[in-house]
Amino acid sequence: MRAWRVHELGDPSTALTLDEVERPTPAEGQLLVRVRAAALNFPDVLMAAGRYQERPPLPYTPGIELCGEVVGTGQRVLGSPSGGPGAFAEYALMDANAAWPVPEGMSDEKAAALYLTYQTGHVGLHRRAHLQPGEWLLVHAGAGGVGSAAIQLGKAAGAKVIATAGGARKVEVCRELGADHVVDYTTEDFVPVVKEVTGGTGADVVYDPVGGDVFDRSRRCIAFEGRLVVVGFTSGRIPDAPANHALVKNYSVVGLHWGLYRRMEPSLVATTHEELTRLVEGGQVDPLVGEVLPLDRAPQALARLADRSTVGKVVLVP
């Protein structure tokens, strides 16, 4: 079968090679699936470059999110490959107890995009931030895969959503997703806008996958007893959180590493999938897939993801 592999860490646009490899053999408790669609995520970029907290042994096949068809039964499932990455291939292994049924009527491409960012968003907003109906939610990078999921989930929870995005096209995407207010960060500072829109109180919850200066400025427009959810650092800079500032404004900085729940509390992943399925069936969640590309264009797709020129999720199909 064909599979992309990283033999040496580096720029993901050049570090991948398309190899012919043996089809994997499932061990006890595993399923062999034919990959129908694999969604890209920013950790794929960081992992190939050796800048992610998880470093699989070389060579490895990238891809941490997929929709697949179980060989022998034909059932469609979604989730992550067994033991880490491995989705950018024609076949992959999945743990049987972590292969979740695809919601009825959902396309392969959207199903591949439902797992990581929507699980992360749901757990982050509900379990970590305790978002309440009527609260103000500020979502950064709202037109991306992570942000677009958070906008939809915030609206489904009854929150009022302010999104930030770069450029007119991405601003319009956020509006179409349901954001109540959108700030084009290429032309204006979101801090005064958030203060004005919220009547001076600030955002109750900030969902930040960017870090860096965005994190620093978010602290200036967070509400009393607000929750600033740290999702990631796509800006490249890990910010500091001055404890005195958190004390003075009575807000919380909340870490969100959803992957830990798969080990520490796997039942939460199951109940979250059930809730996401309900939201999909109710029309409140509909993954935004911006591009669908053939598997052999994985390096170009990762390069586009890295330069932040994409909207929603990019999905590869074998």
C-alpha positions as protocol buffer text, in pm:
chain_id: "A"
residue {
  index: 1
  type: MET
  ca { x: 0 y: 0 z: 0 }
}
residue {
  index: 2
  type: ARG
  ca { x: 101 y: 364 z: -32 }
}
residue {
  index: 3
  type: ALA
  ca { x: 189 y: 562 z: 279 }
}
residue {
  index: 4
  type: TRP
  ca { x: 357 y: 895 z: 341 }
}
residue {
  index: 5
  type: ARG
  ca { x: 651 y: 865 z: 577 }
}
residue {
  index: 6
  type: VAL
  ca { x: 891 y: 1098 z: 752 }
}
residue {
  index: 7
  type: HIS
  ca { x: 1244 y: 958 z: 748 }
}
residue {
  index: 8
  type: GLU
  ca { x: 1418 y: 1276 z: 868 }
}
residue {
  index: 9
  type: LEU
  ca { x: 1262 y: 1563 z: 1062 }
}
residue {
  index: 10
  type: GLY
  ca { x: 1229 y: 1892 z: 879 }
}
residue {
  index: 11
  type: ASP
  ca { x: 1000 y: 2117 z: 680 }
}
residue {
  index: 12
  type: PRO
  ca { x: 683 y: 1909 z: 624 }
}
residue {
  index: 13
  type: SER
  ca { x: 665 y: 2024 z: 261 }
}
residue {
  index: 14
  type: THR
  ca { x: 991 y: 1839 z: 192 }
}
residue {
  index: 15
  type: ALA
  ca { x: 1031 y: 1587 z: 477 }
}
residue {
  index: 16
  type: LEU
  ca { x: 767 y: 1343 z: 351 }
}
residue {
  index: 17
  type: THR
  ca { x: 822 y: 1062 z: 101 }
}
residue {
  index: 18
  type: LEU
  ca { x: 547 y: 849 z: -54 }
}
residue {
  index: 19
  type: ASP
  ca { x: 655 y: 488 z: 5 }
}
residue {
  index: 20
  type: GLU
  ca { x: 525 y: 144 z: -80 }
}
residue {
  index: 21
  type: VAL
  ca { x: 492 y: -42 z: 250 }
}
residue {
  index: 22
  type: GLU
  ca { x: 329 y: -357 z: 380 }
}
residue {
  index: 23
  type: ARG
  ca { x: -33 y: -333 z: 482 }
}
residue {
  index: 24
  type: PRO
  ca { x: -43 y: -334 z: 864 }
}
residue {
  index: 25
  type: THR
  ca { x: -168 y: -639 z: 1050 }
}
residue {
  index: 26
  type: PRO
  ca { x: -408 y: -576 z: 1340 }
}
residue {
  index: 27
  type: ALA
  ca { x: -318 y: -712 z: 1683 }
}
residue {
  index: 28
  type: GLU
  ca { x: -574 y: -815 z: 1941 }
}
residue {
  index: 29
  type: GLY
  ca { x: -805 y: -524 z: 2011 }
}
residue {
  index: 30
  type: GLN
  ca { x: -721 y: -347 z: 1686 }
}
residue {
  index: 31
  type: LEU
  ca { x: -908 y: -291 z: 1360 }
}
residue {
  index: 32
  type: LEU
  ca { x: -768 y: -269 z: 1009 }
}
residue {
  index: 33
  type: VAL
  ca { x: -941 y: 14 z: 827 }
}
residue {
  index: 34
  type: ARG
  ca { x: -926 y: 139 z: 472 }
}
residue {
  index: 35
  type: VAL
  ca { x: -868 y: 512 z: 503 }
}
residue {
  index: 36
  type: ARG
  ca { x: -1151 y: 698 z: 332 }
}
residue {
  index: 37
  type: ALA
  ca { x: -1041 y: 1047 z: 444 }
}
residue {
  index: 38
  type: ALA
  ca { x: -766 y: 1192 z: 665 }
}
residue {
  index: 39
  type: ALA
  ca { x: -789 y: 1542 z: 812 }
}
residue {
  index: 40
  type: LEU
  ca { x: -486 y: 1765 z: 863 }
}
residue {
  index: 41
  type: ASN
  ca { x: -410 y: 1927 z: 1198 }
}
residue {
  index: 42
  type: PHE
  ca { x: -141 y: 2171 z: 1305 }
}
residue {
  index: 43
  type: PRO
  ca { x: 34 y: 1906 z: 1518 }
}
residue {
  index: 44
  type: ASP
  ca { x: 107 y: 1723 z: 1189 }
}
residue {
  index: 45
  type: VAL
  ca { x: 322 y: 2020 z: 1087 }
}
residue {
  index: 46
  type: LEU
  ca { x: 496 y: 2047 z: 1425 }
}
residue {
  index: 47
  type: MET
  ca { x: 555 y: 1671 z: 1453 }
}
residue {
  index: 48
  type: ALA
  ca { x: 725 y: 1650 z: 1112 }
}
residue {
  index: 49
  type: ALA
  ca { x: 951 y: 1937 z: 1211 }
}
residue {
  index: 50
  type: GLY
  ca { x: 1038 y: 1782 z: 1549 }
}
residue {
  index: 51
  type: ARG
  ca { x: 870 y: 2067 z: 1740 }
}
residue {
  index: 52
  type: TYR
  ca { x: 579 y: 1877 z: 1894 }
}
residue {
  index: 53
  type: GLN
  ca { x: 562 y: 1731 z: 2247 }
}
residue {
  index: 54
  type: GLU
  ca { x: 520 y: 1385 z: 2098 }
}
residue {
  index: 55
  type: ARG
  ca { x: 804 y: 1249 z: 1881 }
}
residue {
  index: 56
  type: PRO
  ca { x: 727 y: 916 z: 1718 }
}
residue {
  index: 57
  type: PRO
  ca { x: 1026 y: 702 z: 1620 }
}
residue {
  index: 58
  type: LEU
  ca { x: 1146 y: 745 z: 1261 }
}
residue {
  index: 59
  type: PRO
  ca { x: 1032 y: 661 z: 1006 }
}
residue {
  index: 60
  type: TYR
  ca { x: 668 y: 727 z: 1082 }
}
residue {
  index: 61
  type: THR
  ca { x: 350 y: 794 z: 887 }
}
residue {
  index: 62
  type: PRO
  ca { x: 188 y: 1131 z: 972 }
}
residue {
  index: 63
  type: GLY
  ca { x: -182 y: 1194 z: 1025 }
}
residue {
  index: 64
  type: ILE
  ca { x: -370 y: 1183 z: 1355 }
}
residue {
  index: 65
  type: GLU
  ca { x: -735 y: 1198 z: 1245 }
}
residue {
  index: 66
  type: LEU
  ca { x: -929 y: 987 z: 997 }
}
residue {
  index: 67
  type: CYS
  ca { x: -1251 y: 836 z: 876 }
}
residue {
  index: 68
  type: GLY
  ca { x: -1207 y: 473 z: 776 }
}
residue {
  index: 69
  type: GLU
  ca { x: -1398 y: 166 z: 663 }
}
residue {
  index: 70
  type: VAL
  ca { x: -1341 y: -144 z: 876 }
}
residue {
  index: 71
  type: VAL
  ca { x: -1203 y: -419 z: 656 }
}
residue {
  index: 72
  type: GLY
  ca { x: -1438 y: -717 z: 666 }
}
residue {
  index: 73
  type: THR
  ca { x: -1747 y: -535 z: 795 }
}
residue {
  index: 74
  type: GLY
  ca { x: -1763 y: -214 z: 591 }
}
residue {
  index: 75
  type: GLN
  ca { x: -1859 y: -10 z: 896 }
}
residue {
  index: 76
  type: ARG
  ca { x: -1747 y: 353 z: 881 }
}
residue {
  index: 77
  type: VAL
  ca { x: -1562 y: 476 z: 1189 }
}
residue {
  index: 78
  type: LEU
  ca { x: -1372 y: 788 z: 1289 }
}
residue {
  index: 79
  type: GLY
  ca { x: -1092 y: 858 z: 1532 }
}
residue {
  index: 80
  type: SER
  ca { x: -713 y: 837 z: 1550 }
}
residue {
  index: 81
  type: PRO
  ca { x: -474 y: 563 z: 1440 }
}
residue {
  index: 82
  type: SER
  ca { x: -354 y: 319 z: 1705 }
}
residue {
  index: 83
  type: GLY
  ca { x: -55 y: 440 z: 1903 }
}
residue {
  index: 84
  type: GLY
  ca { x: -19 y: 785 z: 1744 }
}
residue {
  index: 85
  type: PRO
  ca { x: 2 y: 909 z: 1385 }
}
residue {
  index: 86
  type: GLY
  ca { x: -53 y: 695 z: 1076 }
}
residue {
  index: 87
  type: ALA
  ca { x: -354 y: 832 z: 884 }
}
residue {
  index: 88
  type: PHE
  ca { x: -176 y: 954 z: 568 }
}
residue {
  index: 89
  type: ALA
  ca { x: -190 y: 611 z: 408 }
}
residue {
  index: 90
  type: GLU
  ca { x: -428 y: 382 z: 223 }
}
residue {
  index: 91
  type: TYR
  ca { x: -478 y: 160 z: 532 }
}
residue {
  index: 92
  type: ALA
  ca { x: -435 y: 218 z: 904 }
}
residue {
  index: 93
  type: LEU
  ca { x: -487 y: 47 z: 1237 }
}
residue {
  index: 94
  type: MET
  ca { x: -733 y: 175 z: 1496 }
}
residue {
  index: 95
  type: ASP
  ca { x: -805 y: 60 z: 1850 }
}
residue {
  index: 96
  type: ALA
  ca { x: -1143 y: -113 z: 1849 }
}
residue {
  index: 97
  type: ASN
  ca { x: -1250 y: 63 z: 2170 }
}
residue {
  index: 98
  type: ALA
  ca { x: -1163 y: 406 z: 2026 }
}
residue {
  index: 99
  type: ALA
  ca { x: -1315 y: 376 z: 1678 }
}
residue {
  index: 100
  type: TRP
  ca { x: -1633 y: 581 z: 1689 }
}
residue {
  index: 101
  type: PRO
  ca { x: -1932 y: 533 z: 1456 }
}
residue {
  index: 102
  type: VAL
  ca { x: -1979 y: 800 z: 1190 }
}
residue {
  index: 103
  type: PRO
  ca { x: -2303 y: 996 z: 1235 }
}
residue {
  index: 104
  type: GLU
  ca { x: -2574 y: 890 z: 992 }
}
residue {
  index: 105
  type: GLY
  ca { x: -2552 y: 1065 z: 657 }
}
residue {
  index: 106
  type: MET
  ca { x: -2222 y: 1244 z: 726 }
}
residue {
  index: 107
  type: SER
  ca { x: -1968 y: 1247 z: 442 }
}
residue {
  index: 108
  type: ASP
  ca { x: -1627 y: 1084 z: 483 }
}
residue {
  index: 109
  type: GLU
  ca { x: -1454 y: 1422 z: 458 }
}
residue {
  index: 110
  type: LYS
  ca { x: -1664 y: 1584 z: 732 }
}
residue {
  index: 111
  type: ALA
  ca { x: -1640 y: 1273 z: 949 }
}
residue {
  index: 112
  type: ALA
  ca { x: -1261 y: 1287 z: 931 }
}
residue {
  index: 113
  type: ALA
  ca { x: -1279 y: 1645 z: 1061 }
}
residue {
  index: 114
  type: LEU
  ca { x: -1520 y: 1575 z: 1349 }
}
residue {
  index: 115
  type: TYR
  ca { x: -1288 y: 1406 z: 1595 }
}
residue {
  index: 116
  type: LEU
  ca { x: -991 y: 1607 z: 1727 }
}
residue {
  index: 117
  type: THR
  ca { x: -1099 y: 1969 z: 1698 }
}
residue {
  index: 118
  type: TYR
  ca { x: -1461 y: 1910 z: 1799 }
}
residue {
  index: 119
  type: GLN
  ca { x: -1370 y: 1683 z: 2090 }
}
residue {
  index: 120
  type: THR
  ca { x: -1112 y: 1942 z: 2199 }
}
residue {
  index: 121
  type: GLY
  ca { x: -1360 y: 2226 z: 2162 }
}
residue {
  index: 122
  type: HIS
  ca { x: -1641 y: 2053 z: 2347 }
}
residue {
  index: 123
  type: VAL
  ca { x: -1421 y: 1943 z: 2638 }
}
residue {
  index: 124
  type: GLY
  ca { x: -1248 y: 2281 z: 2647 }
}
residue {
  index: 125
  type: LEU
  ca { x: -1565 y: 2489 z: 2652 }
}
residue {
  index: 126
  type: HIS
  ca { x: -1774 y: 2265 z: 2878 }
}
residue {
  index: 127
  type: ARG
  ca { x: -1538 y: 2064 z: 3101 }
}
residue {
  index: 128
  type: ARG
  ca { x: -1256 y: 2317 z: 3136 }
}
residue {
  index: 129
  type: ALA
  ca { x: -1422 y: 2657 z: 3092 }
}
residue {
  index: 130
  type: HIS
  ca { x: -1777 y: 2573 z: 3210 }
}
residue {
  index: 131
  type: LEU
  ca { x: -1924 y: 2798 z: 2942 }
}
residue {
  index: 132
  type: GLN
  ca { x: -2278 y: 2909 z: 3030 }
}
residue {
  index: 133
  type: PRO
  ca { x: -2568 y: 3020 z: 2808 }
}
residue {
  index: 134
  type: GLY
  ca { x: -2560 y: 3396 z: 2754 }
}
residue {
  index: 135
  type: GLU
  ca { x: -2189 y: 3434 z: 2828 }
}
residue {
  index: 136
  type: TRP
  ca { x: -1948 y: 3606 z: 2590 }
}
residue {
  index: 137
  type: LEU
  ca { x: -1704 y: 3371 z: 2416 }
}
residue {
  index: 138
  type: LEU
  ca { x: -1402 y: 3510 z: 2231 }
}
residue {
  index: 139
  type: VAL
  ca { x: -1263 y: 3265 z: 1972 }
}
residue {
  index: 140
  type: HIS
  ca { x: -930 y: 3340 z: 1809 }
}
residue {
  index: 141
  type: ALA
  ca { x: -843 y: 3224 z: 1457 }
}
residue {
  index: 142
  type: GLY
  ca { x: -1211 y: 3158 z: 1405 }
}
residue {
  index: 143
  type: ALA
  ca { x: -1187 y: 3054 z: 1039 }
}
residue {
  index: 144
  type: GLY
  ca { x: -938 y: 2774 z: 1103 }
}
residue {
  index: 145
  type: GLY
  ca { x: -1015 y: 2415 z: 1190 }
}
residue {
  index: 146
  type: VAL
  ca { x: -991 y: 2468 z: 1568 }
}
residue {
  index: 147
  type: GLY
  ca { x: -1165 y: 2805 z: 1571 }
}
residue {
  index: 148
  type: SER
  ca { x: -1450 y: 2709 z: 1339 }
}
residue {
  index: 149
  type: ALA
  ca { x: -1534 y: 2417 z: 1567 }
}
residue {
  index: 150
  type: ALA
  ca { x: -1530 y: 2644 z: 1874 }
}
residue {
  index: 151
  type: ILE
  ca { x: -1766 y: 2896 z: 1711 }
}
residue {
  index: 152
  type: GLN
  ca { x: -2022 y: 2628 z: 1630 }
}
residue {
  index: 153
  type: LEU
  ca { x: -1992 y: 2466 z: 1973 }
}
residue {
  index: 154
  type: GLY
  ca { x: -2016 y: 2803 z: 2147 }
}
residue {
  index: 155
  type: LYS
  ca { x: -2336 y: 2892 z: 1963 }
}
residue {
  index: 156
  type: ALA
  ca { x: -2477 y: 2544 z: 2035 }
}
residue {
  index: 157
  type: ALA
  ca { x: -2412 y: 2611 z: 2404 }
}
residue {
  index: 158
  type: GLY
  ca { x: -2609 y: 2938 z: 2390 }
}
residue {
  index: 159
  type: ALA
  ca { x: -2309 y: 3170 z: 2414 }
}
residue {
  index: 160
  type: LYS
  ca { x: -2262 y: 3501 z: 2234 }
}
residue {
  index: 161
  type: VAL
  ca { x: -1956 y: 3461 z: 2014 }
}
residue {
  index: 162
  type: ILE
  ca { x: -1692 y: 3713 z: 1912 }
}
residue {
  index: 163
  type: ALA
  ca { x: -1440 y: 3574 z: 1662 }
}
residue {
  index: 164
  type: THR
  ca { x: -1112 y: 3706 z: 1528 }
}
residue {
  index: 165
  type: ALA
  ca { x: -991 y: 3629 z: 1176 }
}
residue {
  index: 166
  type: GLY
  ca { x: -741 y: 3760 z: 923 }
}
residue {
  index: 167
  type: GLY
  ca { x: -884 y: 3917 z: 607 }
}
residue {
  index: 168
  type: ALA
  ca { x: -1226 y: 3973 z: 454 }
}
residue {
  index: 169
  type: ARG
  ca { x: -1270 y: 3615 z: 332 }
}
residue {
  index: 170
  type: LYS
  ca { x: -1207 y: 3464 z: 674 }
}
residue {
  index: 171
  type: VAL
  ca { x: -1421 y: 3725 z: 845 }
}
residue {
  index: 172
  type: GLU
  ca { x: -1713 y: 3625 z: 624 }
}
residue {
  index: 173
  type: VAL
  ca { x: -1651 y: 3256 z: 703 }
}
residue {
  index: 174
  type: CYS
  ca { x: -1684 y: 3331 z: 1075 }
}
residue {
  index: 175
  type: ARG
  ca { x: -2010 y: 3513 z: 1017 }
}
residue {
  index: 176
  type: GLU
  ca { x: -2145 y: 3221 z: 817 }
}
residue {
  index: 177
  type: LEU
  ca { x: -2050 y: 2990 z: 1105 }
}
residue {
  index: 178
  type: GLY
  ca { x: -2271 y: 3193 z: 1335 }
}
residue {
  index: 179
  type: ALA
  ca { x: -2036 y: 3436 z: 1512 }
}
residue {
  index: 180
  type: ASP
  ca { x: -2224 y: 3738 z: 1646 }
}
residue {
  index: 181
  type: HIS
  ca { x: -1929 y: 3975 z: 1596 }
}
residue {
  index: 182
  type: VAL
  ca { x: -1609 y: 3928 z: 1397 }
}
residue {
  index: 183
  type: VAL
  ca { x: -1287 y: 4130 z: 1423 }
}
residue {
  index: 184
  type: ASP
  ca { x: -1045 y: 4144 z: 1130 }
}
residue {
  index: 185
  type: TYR
  ca { x: -717 y: 4144 z: 1318 }
}
residue {
  index: 186
  type: THR
  ca { x: -530 y: 4265 z: 1010 }
}
residue {
  index: 187
  type: THR
  ca { x: -706 y: 4602 z: 1030 }
}
residue {
  index: 188
  type: GLU
  ca { x: -811 y: 4651 z: 1394 }
}
residue {
  index: 189
  type: ASP
  ca { x: -720 y: 4560 z: 1750 }
}
residue {
  index: 190
  type: PHE
  ca { x: -966 y: 4313 z: 1900 }
}
residue {
  index: 191
  type: VAL
  ca { x: -920 y: 4441 z: 2258 }
}
residue {
  index: 192
  type: PRO
  ca { x: -1126 y: 4764 z: 2232 }
}
residue {
  index: 193
  type: VAL
  ca { x: -1383 y: 4591 z: 2013 }
}
residue {
  index: 194
  type: VAL
  ca { x: -1439 y: 4318 z: 2272 }
}
residue {
  index: 195
  type: LYS
  ca { x: -1472 y: 4576 z: 2548 }
}
residue {
  index: 196
  type: GLU
  ca { x: -1722 y: 4778 z: 2344 }
}
residue {
  index: 197
  type: VAL
  ca { x: -1930 y: 4483 z: 2230 }
}
residue {
  index: 198
  type: THR
  ca { x: -1955 y: 4340 z: 2583 }
}
residue {
  index: 199
  type: GLY
  ca { x: -2046 y: 4674 z: 2738 }
}
residue {
  index: 200
  type: GLY
  ca { x: -1710 y: 4702 z: 2909 }
}
residue {
  index: 201
  type: THR
  ca { x: -1724 y: 4373 z: 3096 }
}
residue {
  index: 202
  type: GLY
  ca { x: -1501 y: 4172 z: 2862 }
}
residue {
  index: 203
  type: ALA
  ca { x: -1517 y: 3811 z: 2740 }
}
residue {
  index: 204
  type: ASP
  ca { x: -1622 y: 3548 z: 2992 }
}
residue {
  index: 205
  type: VAL
  ca { x: -1432 y: 3276 z: 2806 }
}
residue {
  index: 206
  type: VAL
  ca { x: -1140 y: 3316 z: 2566 }
}
residue {
  index: 207
  type: TYR
  ca { x: -1055 y: 3019 z: 2343 }
}
residue {
  index: 208
  type: ASP
  ca { x: -695 y: 3070 z: 2229 }
}
residue {
  index: 209
  type: PRO
  ca { x: -513 y: 2832 z: 1993 }
}
residue {
  index: 210
  type: VAL
  ca { x: -266 y: 3107 z: 1891 }
}
residue {
  index: 211
  type: GLY
  ca { x: -71 y: 3213 z: 2200 }
}
residue {
  index: 212
  type: GLY
  ca { x: 199 y: 3479 z: 2178 }
}
residue {
  index: 213
  type: ASP
  ca { x: 74 y: 3838 z: 2150 }
}
residue {
  index: 214
  type: VAL
  ca { x: -286 y: 3716 z: 2113 }
}
residue {
  index: 215
  type: PHE
  ca { x: -270 y: 3562 z: 2460 }
}
residue {
  index: 216
  type: ASP
  ca { x: -112 y: 3877 z: 2603 }
}
residue {
  index: 217
  type: ARG
  ca { x: -382 y: 4103 z: 2460 }
}
residue {
  index: 218
  type: SER
  ca { x: -661 y: 3864 z: 2556 }
}
residue {
  index: 219
  type: ARG
  ca { x: -573 y: 3920 z: 2921 }
}
residue {
  index: 220
  type: ARG
  ca { x: -663 y: 4287 z: 2869 }
}
residue {
  index: 221
  type: CYS
  ca { x: -1021 y: 4214 z: 2765 }
}
residue {
  index: 222
  type: ILE
  ca { x: -1117 y: 3918 z: 2982 }
}
residue {
  index: 223
  type: ALA
  ca { x: -1409 y: 3954 z: 3222 }
}
residue {
  index: 224
  type: PHE
  ca { x: -1415 y: 3931 z: 3600 }
}
residue {
  index: 225
  type: GLU
  ca { x: -1390 y: 3558 z: 3681 }
}
residue {
  index: 226
  type: GLY
  ca { x: -1324 y: 3490 z: 3313 }
}
residue {
  index: 227
  type: ARG
  ca { x: -1154 y: 3175 z: 3186 }
}
residue {
  index: 228
  type: LEU
  ca { x: -872 y: 3195 z: 2932 }
}
residue {
  index: 229
  type: VAL
  ca { x: -840 y: 2853 z: 2771 }
}
residue {
  index: 230
  type: VAL
  ca { x: -490 y: 2771 z: 2642 }
}
residue {
  index: 231
  type: VAL
  ca { x: -541 y: 2548 z: 2337 }
}
residue {
  index: 232
  type: GLY
  ca { x: -209 y: 2584 z: 2152 }
}
residue {
  index: 233
  type: PHE
  ca { x: 62 y: 2810 z: 2019 }
}
residue {
  index: 234
  type: THR
  ca { x: 32 y: 2841 z: 1642 }
}
residue {
  index: 235
  type: SER
  ca { x: 197 y: 3183 z: 1666 }
}
residue {
  index: 236
  type: GLY
  ca { x: 519 y: 3006 z: 1761 }
}
residue {
  index: 237
  type: ARG
  ca { x: 564 y: 3186 z: 2095 }
}
residue {
  index: 238
  type: ILE
  ca { x: 461 y: 3037 z: 2428 }
}
residue {
  index: 239
  type: PRO
  ca { x: 343 y: 3333 z: 2639 }
}
residue {
  index: 240
  type: ASP
  ca { x: 385 y: 3397 z: 3011 }
}
residue {
  index: 241
  type: ALA
  ca { x: 88 y: 3432 z: 3244 }
}
residue {
  index: 242
  type: PRO
  ca { x: 175 y: 3683 z: 3521 }
}
residue {
  index: 243
  type: ALA
  ca { x: 18 y: 3556 z: 3840 }
}
residue {
  index: 244
  type: ASN
  ca { x: -31 y: 3910 z: 3976 }
}
residue {
  index: 245
  type: HIS
  ca { x: -247 y: 4004 z: 3677 }
}
residue {
  index: 246
  type: ALA
  ca { x: -468 y: 3696 z: 3725 }
}
residue {
  index: 247
  type: LEU
  ca { x: -505 y: 3790 z: 4091 }
}
residue {
  index: 248
  type: VAL
  ca { x: -593 y: 4154 z: 4023 }
}
residue {
  index: 249
  type: LYS
  ca { x: -862 y: 4067 z: 3765 }
}
residue {
  index: 250
  type: ASN
  ca { x: -982 y: 3741 z: 3922 }
}
residue {
  index: 251
  type: TYR
  ca { x: -955 y: 3533 z: 3603 }
}
residue {
  index: 252
  type: SER
  ca { x: -828 y: 3182 z: 3541 }
}
residue {
  index: 253
  type: VAL
  ca { x: -578 y: 3053 z: 3287 }
}
residue {
  index: 254
  type: VAL
  ca { x: -696 y: 2704 z: 3198 }
}
residue {
  index: 255
  type: GLY
  ca { x: -485 y: 2446 z: 3019 }
}
residue {
  index: 256
  type: LEU
  ca { x: -646 y: 2221 z: 2759 }
}
residue {
  index: 257
  type: HIS
  ca { x: -462 y: 1906 z: 2651 }
}
residue {
  index: 258
  type: TRP
  ca { x: -753 y: 1696 z: 2533 }
}
residue {
  index: 259
  type: GLY
  ca { x: -534 y: 1399 z: 2443 }
}
residue {
  index: 260
  type: LEU
  ca { x: -470 y: 1332 z: 2812 }
}
residue {
  index: 261
  type: TYR
  ca { x: -834 y: 1237 z: 2861 }
}
residue {
  index: 262
  type: ARG
  ca { x: -793 y: 941 z: 2626 }
}
residue {
  index: 263
  type: ARG
  ca { x: -564 y: 795 z: 2891 }
}
residue {
  index: 264
  type: MET
  ca { x: -688 y: 954 z: 3214 }
}
residue {
  index: 265
  type: GLU
  ca { x: -1065 y: 945 z: 3151 }
}
residue {
  index: 266
  type: PRO
  ca { x: -1156 y: 760 z: 2831 }
}
residue {
  index: 267
  type: SER
  ca { x: -1523 y: 757 z: 2923 }
}
residue {
  index: 268
  type: LEU
  ca { x: -1528 y: 1134 z: 2863 }
}
residue {
  index: 269
  type: VAL
  ca { x: -1426 y: 1080 z: 2500 }
}
residue {
  index: 270
  type: ALA
  ca { x: -1716 y: 838 z: 2454 }
}
residue {
  index: 271
  type: THR
  ca { x: -1978 y: 1068 z: 2608 }
}
residue {
  index: 272
  type: THR
  ca { x: -1841 y: 1363 z: 2412 }
}
residue {
  index: 273
  type: HIS
  ca { x: -1874 y: 1169 z: 2086 }
}
residue {
  index: 274
  type: GLU
  ca { x: -2235 y: 1091 z: 2176 }
}
residue {
  index: 275
  type: GLU
  ca { x: -2301 y: 1460 z: 2238 }
}
residue {
  index: 276
  type: LEU
  ca { x: -2128 y: 1562 z: 1914 }
}
residue {
  index: 277
  type: THR
  ca { x: -2335 y: 1308 z: 1723 }
}
residue {
  index: 278
  type: ARG
  ca { x: -2650 y: 1461 z: 1873 }
}
residue {
  index: 279
  type: LEU
  ca { x: -2536 y: 1810 z: 1770 }
}
residue {
  index: 280
  type: VAL
  ca { x: -2458 y: 1690 z: 1418 }
}
residue {
  index: 281
  type: GLU
  ca { x: -2799 y: 1526 z: 1384 }
}
residue {
  index: 282
  type: GLY
  ca { x: -2962 y: 1843 z: 1518 }
}
residue {
  index: 283
  type: GLY
  ca { x: -2783 y: 2061 z: 1263 }
}
residue {
  index: 284
  type: GLN
  ca { x: -2587 y: 2259 z: 1523 }
}
residue {
  index: 285
  type: VAL
  ca { x: -2250 y: 2118 z: 1421 }
}
residue {
  index: 286
  type: ASP
  ca { x: -2132 y: 2083 z: 1063 }
}
residue {
  index: 287
  type: PRO
  ca { x: -1753 y: 2053 z: 1020 }
}
residue {
  index: 288
  type: LEU
  ca { x: -1609 y: 2316 z: 788 }
}
residue {
  index: 289
  type: VAL
  ca { x: -1399 y: 2142 z: 522 }
}
residue {
  index: 290
  type: GLY
  ca { x: -1223 y: 2405 z: 316 }
}
residue {
  index: 291
  type: GLU
  ca { x: -1026 y: 2181 z: 80 }
}
residue {
  index: 292
  type: VAL
  ca { x: -1028 y: 1816 z: -23 }
}
residue {
  index: 293
  type: LEU
  ca { x: -706 y: 1700 z: -189 }
}
residue {
  index: 294
  type: PRO
  ca { x: -576 y: 1364 z: -311 }
}
residue {
  index: 295
  type: LEU
  ca { x: -343 y: 1173 z: -81 }
}
residue {
  index: 296
  type: ASP
  ca { x: -44 y: 1232 z: -310 }
}
residue {
  index: 297
  type: ARG
  ca { x: -64 y: 1607 z: -239 }
}
residue {
  index: 298
  type: ALA
  ca { x: -3 y: 1575 z: 136 }
}
residue {
  index: 299
  type: PRO
  ca { x: 321 y: 1782 z: 138 }
}
residue {
  index: 300
  type: GLN
  ca { x: 155 y: 2072 z: -43 }
}
residue {
  index: 301
  type: ALA
  ca { x: -145 y: 2050 z: 190 }
}
residue {
  index: 302
  type: LEU
  ca { x: 77 y: 2064 z: 499 }
}
residue {
  index: 303
  type: ALA
  ca { x: 263 y: 2362 z: 356 }
}
residue {
  index: 304
  type: ARG
  ca { x: -65 y: 2549 z: 309 }
}
residue {
  index: 305
  type: LEU
  ca { x: -170 y: 2464 z: 662 }
}
residue {
  index: 306
  type: ALA
  ca { x: 164 y: 2587 z: 796 }
}
residue {
  index: 307
  type: ASP
  ca { x: 138 y: 2926 z: 623 }
}
residue {
  index: 308
  type: ARG
  ca { x: -219 y: 2973 z: 754 }
}
residue {
  index: 309
  type: SER
  ca { x: -371 y: 3023 z: 411 }
}
residue {
  index: 310
  type: THR
  ca { x: -640 y: 2758 z: 466 }
}
residue {
  index: 311
  type: VAL
  ca { x: -1000 y: 2791 z: 584 }
}
residue {
  index: 312
  type: GLY
  ca { x: -1154 y: 2521 z: 801 }
}
residue {
  index: 313
  type: LYS
  ca { x: -1008 y: 2173 z: 770 }
}
residue {
  index: 314
  type: VAL
  ca { x: -798 y: 2036 z: 483 }
}
residue {
  index: 315
  type: VAL
  ca { x: -875 y: 1672 z: 413 }
}
residue {
  index: 316
  type: LEU
  ca { x: -682 y: 1412 z: 211 }
}
residue {
  index: 317
  type: VAL
  ca { x: -856 y: 1128 z: 27 }
}
residue {
  index: 318
  type: PRO
  ca { x: -667 y: 821 z: -107 }
}
